[in-house]
Amino acid sequence: MSSYIGVHISDQGLQSQFTQVELRSLKSKFLSIKNQNGKVTVGDLPSLMAKLKAFSSMFNEEEITGILSESFSDLSSDIDFEGFLRAYLNLQSRAKTKSGVAKHDSSFLKATTTTLLHTINEPEKSSYAVHINIYLGDDPFLKQFLPLDPATNDLFNLVRDGVLLCKLINVAVPGTIDERAINTKQVLNPWERNENHTLCLNSAKAIGCTVVNIGTQDLVEGRPHLVLGLISQIIKIQLLADLNLKKTPQLVELVEDNTDVEELMGLAPEKVLLKWMNFHLKKGGYEKPVTNFSSDLKDGKAYTYLLNVLAPEHCDPSTLDCKDPKERAKLVLDHSEKMGCKRYLKPEDIVEGSANLNLAFVAQIFHQRSGLTTDSKTISFAERMTDDVQTSREERCYRLWINSLGIATYVNNLFEDVRNGWILLEVLDKVSPGSVNWKQATKPPIKMPFRKVENCNQVVKIGGQLKFSLVNVGGNDIVQGNKKLILAFLWQLMRYNMLQLLKNLRSRSQGKEITDSDILKWANRKVRSSGRTTQIENFKDKSLSNGIFFLEFLSSVEPRVVNWNLVTKGETDEQKRLNATYIISVARKLGCSIFLLPEDIMEVNQKMILTLAASIMYWSLQKAAEEGESCPSTANSSTYPTPEASPAPSVSGEDDVSSLNGEVSNFNIDDAASDTTVCSQIENEELLQADGVAKELHKLWDSPNSQVLSDVVLSTM
């Protein structure tokens, strides 16, 4: 749908060092310091570089000037964008050296997207290809392209149209994507590919993946390090999905009392897996605790003890006596295969300590034979510890929303992880920059309880400054894990973020505060302007349960996005569910970052319905702003035709296209995307011309000659 064609530079080696999101952000910053002559000098860079988050804590302006002087003899000389990128990489390398080896977050979901090292892990690539062959080999659409050859780049080529990644997400978390919304034609045009990748990235966020600095263009290009990082996260979410008390109450056997159960509930899935492994290793007499999935497993001894406890009938006594670690690893894999575990990794992967592959292997053993109790009393106790359905749903929504913001800390269990206040401070600083006094905050691990209270008191204080309703709420309520108050605070925080984003889009016009009522009026007016008659009274209107209003709303902001042949009347629960799942996937396909479930629409959950409406409104206004900037004004306006969707009216009824400023690229924005300003400021005359041509092509894709047109365009790429 988007006519954006990416930021391209002549040096392909240099371009490969950055994602498209990073390139757009850096280009925006570079162009912001142009002088009256349209030039940038080397001497202009230090002040800019010193403000960038990547360097602000590492170098001051004087130090950056000294580093640049080593490469440029004359600081008054002009520098182009490519030169700026090279200077940026040089500074980034110095920052890495200065800080030492980066500490890796323990969470398995923190996949790296560094731009300095792009080495591809061949064993992981092969393992993921085998995984895809097994789980998607019978897919009606993909079976014509499978099996993938693990030894080639088939995997990277197949992800380019977006179908594979969408299907893989549904394997990890069934029902996440309504497959009716996936474009599955044999030959996809650029807009259809972009829709699939947009759907993929927004759905990946909705299941817990970290996709900061990954854009649709990166997936279209099949960039290996980003593709592997995303696939790795999706597969791990699938393999570790049952490692919680809600899915597997038998895990309560790993702890001894109620306090330990609460601690278990707050552990990340991979930590639970380690706890499970050590539980059985202790039974088998293995005295050394396993603390990681790398060095502690290299010699294969831990695996030998674990398998002997879980499946003694397949035990080979010679395994422990084997002196060669590689040979022992081979015997371990033979043992696991007799248990029914599929062989994804090779002996050398164990010996070399491949953390991702070892984690996947242990998770596979857990699924095949957990060795946990079937005591009904123990299971009943664990089930009582879990939350009710509504609380679990809200916890999931806010947890995923927080993780999508790109803050430093990853949230695994919302109610446990926020109790020290640090994560809430990070979120507040993200949605209201500068609101947090970090000098008065204590970073985890926090041993002194009063420090946690201090953090949470500051959270409540900032909430009050943002005009949240916090009557009789104190920092200690958060420390004690009061779920009702935590959910209430997070809802207000999420709502504040949504309304601020909408307000920011209107900053070039009235700058009026946006309210829930404004969103409601805008949605109703948008649907009415498209010629349809469905209207709602509020966001708890029971008629919303059939999904028709939101489908008409989506169709009004982008006419071609809804296939009405797939829409039901919404009369039965099953028809309502079909419509609700389709609504969510279509919204994500547009570019809306949302975290609600079909049940939220069917049951008309007022809060979640509001987030959906606000996200669609935000997407429409942001699209109108970008198109308004990309179209030349006055005299040249006829040269660049507008897309099918009509310009979205503002809340006050004025034309948004002429006044809004598209400064952000996604509903929930990360650091790189938040200050990206493209189009009229950034794009040169050549890009504007390409944009105009792209829009002309956009109107022709569905014509009778669309296939011929597609062949012509693709042949020129």
C-alpha positions in Angstrom: 0.0 0.0 0.0 2.8 2.3 0.8 4.6 3.9 -2.1 7.8 4.2 -0.1 10.7 2.6 -1.9 13.4 2.8 0.7 16.6 4.8 1.2 19.2 3.7 -1.2 22.9 4.6 -1.4 25.4 3.7 -4.1 27.8 1.7 -1.9 26.0 -1.6 -1.3 28.5 -2.7 1.3 27.8 0.4 3.3 24.0 0.1 2.9 24.1 -3.5 4.2 25.4 -2.1 7.6 22.0 -0.5 8.3 18.4 -1.4 8.4 15.9 0.7 6.4 14.6 2.1 9.7 18.0 3.2 10.7 18.8 4.7 7.3 15.6 6.8 7.3 16.3 8.1 10.8 19.9 8.9 10.1 19.0 10.6 6.8 16.4 12.7 8.6 19.0 13.8 11.2 21.6 14.5 8.5 19.3 16.7 6.4 18.2 18.6 9.5 21.7 20.2 9.8 22.0 21.4 6.2 23.1 25.0 6.0 21.5 27.7 3.8 23.5 26.4 0.8 22.1 22.9 1.3 25.5 21.6 2.4 26.7 19.8 5.5 30.3 20.2 6.7 32.4 17.8 8.8 32.3 20.5 11.5 28.6 20.3 11.7 28.6 16.6 12.8 30.0 16.7 16.4 27.0 18.6 17.8 24.6 16.2 16.0 26.5 13.0 17.0 26.7 14.0 20.7 22.9 14.1 20.8 22.4 10.7 19.4 21.4 8.1 22.0 24.1 5.7 20.8 26.9 8.1 21.7 25.5 10.6 24.2 26.7 8.5 27.2 30.0 7.6 25.6 31.5 10.8 24.0 31.1 14.6 24.4 31.2 17.0 21.5 34.9 17.7 21.9 35.8 14.0 21.9 33.8 13.4 18.8 35.6 16.4 17.1 38.9 14.8 17.9 37.8 11.4 16.5 36.6 13.0 13.2 39.8 15.0 12.9 41.7 11.7 12.6 39.8 10.9 9.4 39.2 14.5 8.0 42.0 17.0 7.9 39.7 19.9 7.1 36.5 20.2 9.3 35.1 22.9 7.1 35.0 20.6 4.1 31.6 19.3 2.8 30.4 15.8 3.5 27.7 13.8 1.8 25.3 11.3 3.4 27.6 8.3 2.7 30.5 10.1 4.3 28.2 10.8 7.3 27.3 7.1 7.5 31.0 6.1 7.5 31.8 8.6 10.2 28.8 7.1 12.2 30.1 3.6 11.9 33.6 4.7 12.9 32.2 6.3 16.0 30.0 3.3 16.7 33.1 1.1 16.6 35.0 3.4 19.0 32.0 3.3 21.3 31.9 -0.4 21.3 35.6 -0.6 22.1 35.3 1.9 24.9 32.4 0.1 26.6 34.0 -3.3 26.3 32.1 -6.4 25.3 28.4 -5.7 25.4 26.5 -7.5 28.1 23.8 -9.7 26.6 20.3 -9.6 28.1 19.3 -13.0 29.5 16.0 -12.9 27.8 15.8 -15.3 24.8 13.6 -12.7 23.0 16.3 -10.0 22.8 17.5 -10.8 19.4 20.4 -8.6 18.2 20.0 -6.3 15.3 23.5 -4.8 15.5 24.8 -3.1 12.4 28.5 -3.9 13.0 28.5 -7.7 12.7 26.5 -9.6 10.2 28.0 -13.1 10.4 25.4 -15.8 9.6 25.2 -18.8 11.9 25.0 -21.6 9.4 24.0 -24.3 11.9 21.1 -22.2 13.1 20.1 -21.5 9.5 20.1 -25.2 8.8 18.1 -26.0 12.0 15.5 -23.4 11.2 15.1 -24.7 7.7 14.5 -28.2 9.0 12.0 -26.9 11.6 10.1 -25.1 8.8 10.1 -28.2 6.6 8.6 -30.2 9.4 5.9 -27.8 10.6 4.9 -26.2 7.3 5.7 -29.0 4.8 2.0 -29.9 4.4 0.8 -26.3 4.1 -1.5 -26.0 1.0 0.3 -23.0 -0.3 3.9 -23.5 0.9 4.3 -27.2 0.0 5.1 -26.3 -3.6 8.2 -24.5 -2.3 9.2 -27.0 0.5 11.3 -28.7 1.6 14.0 -26.0 1.9 17.6 -27.1 1.3 19.4 -26.3 4.6 22.7 -26.0 2.8 21.5 -23.2 0.5 19.9 -19.7 0.8 16.4 -21.1 0.0 15.2 -19.8 3.4 16.2 -16.2 2.7 14.7 -16.3 -0.8 11.4 -17.7 0.4 10.8 -15.1 3.0 10.8 -12.3 0.5 7.0 -12.4 -0.2 6.1 -12.5 3.5 3.9 -15.6 3.3 6.3 -18.0 5.1 6.9 -15.7 8.1 3.1 -15.2 8.5 2.5 -18.9 8.4 5.4 -19.5 10.9 3.8 -17.0 13.3 0.6 -19.0 13.2 2.5 -22.2 14.0 4.1 -20.5 17.0 0.8 -19.0 18.3 -2.1 -20.5 16.4 -4.8 -18.1 15.3 -2.6 -15.0 15.5 -3.1 -14.2 11.8 -6.3 -14.7 9.9 -4.8 -16.4 6.8 -7.5 -15.0 4.7 -5.7 -11.7 5.1 -2.4 -13.0 3.7 -1.7 -12.3 0.0 -0.9 -15.7 -1.5 -1.0 -15.1 -5.3 1.7 -16.8 -7.3 3.1 -13.4 -8.3 2.8 -10.6 -5.8 3.2 -7.0 -6.7 5.3 -4.7 -4.5 2.3 -3.4 -2.5 1.0 -6.9 -1.8 4.5 -8.0 -0.6 4.7 -4.9 1.6 1.2 -5.7 3.1 2.4 -9.3 4.0 5.5 -8.0 5.7 3.6 -5.3 7.5 1.2 -7.9 8.7 4.1 -10.2 9.7 6.0 -7.5 11.7 2.9 -6.2 13.6 1.8 -9.8 14.3 5.3 -10.7 15.5 5.1 -7.8 18.0 1.7 -9.1 19.1 3.2 -12.5 20.1 6.1 -11.0 21.9 8.9 -10.6 19.4 11.3 -7.7 19.5 11.3 -6.1 16.1 12.9 -2.8 16.8 14.9 -1.5 13.7 13.4 -4.1 11.4 11.4 -2.7 8.5 9.4 -4.3 5.7 12.1 -3.4 3.2 14.6 -5.4 5.1 12.4 -8.5 4.8 11.7 -7.8 1.1 15.5 -7.8 0.6 15.8 -11.0 2.6 18.6 -9.6 4.8 20.0 -12.8 6.4 20.9 -11.5 9.9 17.5 -9.9 10.4 15.6 -12.8 8.9 17.4 -15.3 11.2 16.9 -13.1 14.2 13.2 -12.8 13.6 12.7 -16.5 12.8 14.8 -17.4 15.9 12.4 -15.5 18.1 9.3 -16.9 16.5 10.5 -20.5 16.9 11.6 -20.0 20.5 8.2 -18.6 21.3 6.7 -21.7 19.9 9.0 -24.1 21.8 8.7 -22.3 25.1 5.0 -21.6 25.0 4.1 -24.2 27.6 6.7 -23.2 30.1 4.4 -21.4 32.5 1.9 -22.5 35.2 -1.1 -21.6 33.2 -0.2 -24.0 30.4 1.7 -26.6 32.5 0.5 -26.5 36.1 2.7 -29.6 36.8 5.7 -27.1 36.9 4.7 -26.4 40.5 6.6 -29.5 41.4 9.8 -27.6 40.8 9.2 -25.5 43.9 8.6 -26.2 47.6 6.3 -23.4 48.9 4.0 -20.6 48.0 6.7 -18.0 47.9 8.7 -20.0 45.5 5.6 -20.4 43.3 5.3 -16.6 43.0 9.0 -16.5 42.0 8.5 -19.3 39.5 5.6 -17.3 37.9 8.0 -14.3 37.4 10.8 -16.3 35.7 11.4 -16.0 32.0 10.6 -19.1 30.0 14.2 -20.1 29.5 14.9 -19.7 33.2 12.0 -22.1 33.9 13.5 -24.5 31.4 16.9 -24.4 33.3 15.1 -24.9 36.6 13.3 -27.9 35.2 16.6 -29.3 33.8 18.4 -28.9 37.1 15.4 -30.4 39.0 15.9 -33.7 37.0 19.7 -33.5 37.0 19.7 -33.4 40.8 17.5 -36.5 40.8 20.0 -38.3 38.6 23.0 -37.4 40.8 24.6 -34.7 38.6 26.0 -32.3 41.1 27.1 -29.3 38.9 24.1 -26.9 38.3 23.5 -25.9 34.7 23.3 -22.1 34.4 23.3 -21.6 30.7 22.6 -23.3 27.4 26.1 -22.9 26.1 29.4 -23.7 28.0 27.7 -25.9 30.7 26.4 -28.3 28.0 29.4 -28.5 25.8 30.8 -31.8 27.2 27.4 -33.6 26.9 27.4 -35.0 30.4 24.4 -33.0 31.6 22.4 -34.2 28.6 23.4 -37.8 29.5 22.2 -37.6 33.1 19.0 -35.8 32.0 18.1 -38.4 29.4 18.9 -41.3 31.7 16.4 -39.9 34.3 13.7 -39.2 31.7 14.1 -42.3 29.5 16.2 -44.9 31.3 14.9 -47.6 28.9 16.9 -46.0 26.1 20.0 -45.5 28.1 23.4 -46.4 26.7 25.8 -47.1 29.6 28.8 -46.3 27.4 27.8 -42.7 26.9 29.4 -41.4 30.2 32.5 -43.6 29.6 33.1 -42.0 26.2 36.1 -39.7 26.3 35.5 -37.8 23.1 32.9 -35.0 23.7 31.8 -35.1 20.1 31.2 -38.9 20.2 29.3 -38.4 23.5 27.2 -35.7 21.9 26.3 -38.2 19.1 25.2 -40.8 21.6 23.1 -38.2 23.3 21.3 -37.4 20.1 20.8 -41.1 19.4 19.2 -41.4 22.8 16.9 -38.5 22.3 15.9 -39.8 18.9 14.8 -43.0 20.5 12.6 -40.9 22.8 10.9 -39.4 19.7 12.7 -36.1 19.6 13.3 -34.8 16.1 17.0 -34.2 15.3 17.5 -30.5 14.6 21.1 -30.1 15.7 24.4 -32.0 15.1 27.0 -33.2 17.6 29.3 -30.3 16.8 26.5 -27.8 17.7 26.5 -29.3 21.2 30.3 -29.3 21.5 30.6 -25.7 20.2 28.0 -24.6 22.7 25.4 -23.1 20.3 23.0 -21.4 22.9 20.0 -21.1 20.6 20.2 -24.6 19.3 20.8 -26.1 22.8 17.8 -24.2 24.2 15.6 -25.5 21.4 16.9 -29.1 22.0 16.2 -28.9 25.8 12.7 -27.5 25.0 12.0 -30.3 22.7 13.0 -32.9 25.3 10.7 -31.1 27.8 7.7 -31.4 25.3 8.5 -35.0 24.6 8.9 -36.1 28.2 8.7 -33.6 31.0 8.9 -36.2 33.8 6.7 -34.1 36.1 4.0 -35.2 38.5 0.4 -36.1 37.6 -0.7 -35.5 41.2 -4.2 -33.8 40.9 -3.8 -32.0 44.2 -0.6 -30.3 43.2 -2.0 -29.4 39.8 -5.1 -27.9 41.4 -3.0 -25.7 43.6 -1.1 -24.4 40.6 -4.3 -23.7 38.7 -5.5 -21.6 41.6 -2.4 -19.4 41.4 -3.1 -18.3 37.9 -5.2 -15.2 37.0 -8.8 -15.1 35.7 -9.4 -14.8 32.0 -9.9 -11.0 31.8 -6.9 -10.2 34.0 -4.7 -12.6 31.9 -5.9 -10.9 28.7 -5.1 -7.4 30.0 -1.8 -8.5 31.4 -0.9 -9.9 28.0 -2.0 -6.8 26.2 0.0 -4.4 28.3 3.1 -6.7 28.5 3.3 -6.9 24.7 2.7 -3.2 24.3 5.5 -2.4 26.7 7.9 -4.8 24.9 6.9 -3.2 21.5 8.2 0.2 22.7 11.8 -0.9 22.5 12.8 -0.1 26.1 16.0 -1.7 27.5 14.3 -4.2 29.8 12.1 -7.1 28.5 8.9 -7.9 30.4 8.2 -11.6 30.9 5.7 -11.5 33.7 4.0 -8.1 34.0 2.8 -8.2 37.6 6.2 -9.5 38.9 8.5 -7.4 36.7 6.9 -4.0 37.4 7.1 -4.3 41.2 10.5 -2.6 41.5 9.3 0.4 39.5 12.2 0.4 37.0 10.3 -0.8 34.0 7.5 1.6 34.6 10.0 4.4 34.8 11.5 3.3 31.4 8.0 3.3 29.9 7.2 6.7 31.3 10.4 8.1 29.9 9.6 6.6 26.5 6.0 8.0 26.2 6.8 11.3 28.1 10.5 12.0 27.4 12.2 13.9 30.2 9.6 13.1 32.9 11.8 10.8 34.9 14.5 12.0 37.3 17.0 9.2 36.8 19.2 10.5 39.6 16.5 9.5 42.0 15.9 6.1 40.5 17.6 2.8 41.4 18.4 0.2 38.7 17.8 -3.5 39.3 19.0 -5.7 40.9 17.6 -3.9 44.0 18.4 -5.4 47.4 16.9 -2.7 49.6 13.1 -2.8 49.6 12.8 1.0 50.3 14.6 1.6 47.0 11.8 -0.2 45.2 9.3 2.0 47.0 11.2 5.1 45.9 11.1 4.0 42.3 7.3 3.3 42.5 6.7 6.6 44.3 8.3 8.5 41.5 6.1 6.4 39.0 2.9 7.5 40.9 4.2 11.1 41.1 4.7 11.3 37.3 1.3 9.7 36.7 -0.2 12.5 38.8 1.6 15.1 36.6 0.2 13.4 33.5 -3.3 13.8 35.1 -3.9 10.1 35.7 -6.6 9.1 38.1 -4.6 7.8 41.1 -6.8 8.4 44.1 -5.4 6.6 47.2 -2.7 4.9 45.1 0.8 4.9 46.5 4.1 3.4 45.3 3.8 0.6 47.9 0.7 -0.7 46.1 2.9 -1.4 43.0 5.7 -2.9 45.1 3.1 -5.3 46.7 1.9 -6.3 43.3 -1.7 -5.0 43.5 -2.9 -6.3 40.2 -6.0 -4.2 39.9 -4.1 -0.9 40.5 -1.2 -2.0 38.2 -3.7 -2.7 35.4 -5.5 0.6 35.9 -2.2 2.5 35.9 -1.0 0.8 32.7 -4.3 1.4 30.9 -4.0 5.1 31.6 -0.4 5.1 30.5 -1.2 3.3 27.2 -4.2 5.6 26.6 -2.0 8.6 27.2 0.5 7.3 24.7 -2.2 6.8 22.0 -3.7 10.3 22.5 -0.2 11.9 22.5 0.6 10.3 19.2 -2.6 11.5 17.7 -2.0 15.0 19.1 1.5 15.1 17.6 0.2 14.3 14.2 -2.0 17.4 14.5 0.9 19.6 15.8 1.0 21.6 12.6 -2.6 22.5 12.8 -4.6 23.4 16.0 -2.6 21.1 18.3 -5.9 20.4 20.1 -6.0 17.7 22.8 -7.5 14.5 21.5 -10.2 12.8 23.5 -12.0 9.5 23.3 -15.0 11.4 22.0 -13.0 12.9 19.2 -11.9 9.4 18.1 -15.5 8.2 18.2 -16.8 11.1 16.1 -13.9 10.8 13.6 -14.6 7.0 13.2 -18.3 7.6 12.7 -17.7 10.4 10.2 -15.2 8.4 8.3 -17.6 5.5 7.9 -20.4 7.9 6.9 -18.2 9.6 4.3 -17.6 6.3 2.6 -21.4 5.9 1.9 -22.2 3.4 4.6 -24.8 3.9 7.3 -23.4 1.9 10.3 -22.8 4.2 13.3 -22.0 3.6 17.0 -23.0 5.5 20.1 -19.8 4.7 22.1 -17.0 2.2 22.4 -19.2 -0.1 24.5 -21.9 -0.3 21.9 -23.1 -3.9 21.8 -23.5 -3.7 18.0 -19.7 -3.7 17.7 -19.6 -7.4 18.6 -20.5 -8.5 15.0 -17.4 -6.6 13.6 -19.3 -4.9 10.8 -18.6 -1.4 12.0 -14.8 -1.9 12.2 -14.7 -3.6 8.8 -16.5 -0.6 7.3 -14.2 1.7 9.2 -11.1 -0.1 7.8 -12.6 0.0 4.3 -13.3 3.7 4.6 -9.6 4.5 5.4 -8.3 2.1 2.7 -11.0 0.8 0.3 -9.0 -2.1 -1.2 -8.0 -3.7 2.2 -11.2 -5.5 3.0 -12.4 -8.4 0.9 -16.1 -8.3 1.5 -16.6 -11.8 0.1 -14.9 -13.0 3.3 -17.1 -11.0 5.7 -20.0 -12.8 7.5 -23.2 -11.3 8.8 -21.9 -11.7 12.4 -25.1 -13.3 13.6 -23.7 -16.3 15.4 -20.7 -16.6 17.8 -18.7 -18.4 15.1 -19.5 -15.7 12.5 -18.5 -13.0 15.0 -15.2 -14.7 15.7 -14.4 -15.0 12.0 -15.1 -11.3 11.5 -13.1 -10.3 14.7 -10.0 -12.3 13.6 -10.2 -10.8 10.1 -10.5 -7.3 11.5 -7.3 -7.7 13.6 -5.3 -9.1 10.7 -6.5 -6.5 8.3 -5.6 -3.7 10.7 -2.2 -5.1 11.2 -1.8 -5.5 7.5 -2.4 -1.8 7.1 0.3 -1.0 9.7 -1.6 -0.7 13.0 0.3 -2.1 16.0 -2.5 -3.6 18.2 -2.5 -6.2 20.9 -6.2 -7.1 21.4 -7.7 -10.5 20.9 -10.8 -11.5 18.9 -12.6 -12.1 22.2 -12.1 -8.4 23.0 -14.1 -7.4 20.0 -16.7 -10.1 20.5 -17.3 -9.2 24.1 -17.0 -5.4 23.3 -14.1 -4.7 25.7 -14.3 -0.9 25.8 -10.6 -0.3 26.5 -9.4 -2.6 23.8 -12.0 -1.3 21.3 -10.7 2.2 21.9 -7.1 1.1 21.2 -8.2 -0.4 17.9 -10.1 2.6 16.8 -7.3 5.0 17.8 -4.7 2.9 16.0 -6.8 2.9 12.8 -7.3 6.7 13.1 -3.6 7.2 13.7 -2.6 5.1 10.7 -5.0 7.1 8.5 -3.9 10.5 9.6 -0.3 9.6 9.4 -0.8 8.2 5.9 -2.6 11.4 4.9 0.3 13.5 6.4 3.0 11.6 4.5 1.0 11.8 1.2 0.5 15.5 1.8 4.2 16.0 2.1 5.2 13.8 -0.8 2.8 15.6 -3.2 4.2 18.8 -4.7 2.1 21.8 -3.9 0.0 24.0 -6.2 1.3 24.0 -9.7 2.7 20.4 -9.7 -0.2 18.8 -7.9 -1.8 17.4 -11.0 1.3 15.5 -11.9 1.0 13.2 -8.9 -2.4 11.5 -8.6 -3.8 10.7 -5.1 -4.4 7.1 -4.1 -7.9 5.5 -3.9 -8.6 6.4 -0.3 -9.9 9.9 0.2 -8.0 12.3 2.5 -9.1 11.7 6.1 -10.9 14.7 7.7 -9.5 16.0 10.9 -11.4 16.0 14.2 -12.5 19.6 13.6 -13.5 18.7 10.0 -10.6 20.4 8.3 -8.4 18.8 5.7 -5.6 16.8 7.3 -3.6 16.4 4.2 -2.7 20.1 4.0 -1.8 20.5 7.7 -0.6 17.3 9.3 3.0 16.4 9.7 3.9 12.7 9.4 6.7 12.5 11.9 6.2 9.0 13.0 6.0 5.7 11.2 4.2 3.2 13.5 1.5 3.3 16.1 4.0 2.3 18.8 7.3 3.9 17.9 10.8 3.0 18.7 13.8 5.3 19.0 14.8 5.0 15.3 11.3 5.5 14.0 10.2 8.2 16.4 12.3 10.9 14.9 12.1 9.8 11.3 10.8 12.7 9.1 10.7 11.8 5.4 9.1 13.0 2.1 9.1 16.7 1.6 12.1 17.5 3.8 14.1 14.5 3.0 13.4 13.2 -0.5 15.1 14.8 -3.4 13.6 15.6 -6.7 14.5 12.1 -8.1 12.7 10.3 -5.3 9.6 12.6 -5.7 9.4 11.6 -9.3 9.7 7.9 -8.4 7.0 8.4 -5.8 4.7 9.9 -8.5 5.3 7.0 -10.9 4.7 4.5 -8.1 1.4 6.1 -7.3 0.4 5.9 -11.0 1.3 2.2 -11.0 -0.6 1.7 -7.8 -3.9 2.6 -9.6 -3.2 0.1 -12.3 -2.4 -3.1 -10.4 -6.0 -4.2 -10.3 -6.7 -3.4 -14.0 -7.1 -6.1 -16.7 -3.5 -5.6 -17.7 -2.2 -5.9 -14.1 -0.3 -9.1 -14.8 1.5 -7.7 -17.8 2.3 -4.6 -15.8 3.6 -6.7 -12.9 5.9 -8.6 -15.3 7.2 -5.4 -16.8 7.9 -3.7 -13.5 9.5 -6.8 -11.9 11.8 -7.2 -14.9 13.2 -3.7 -14.3 14.0 -4.3 -10.6 
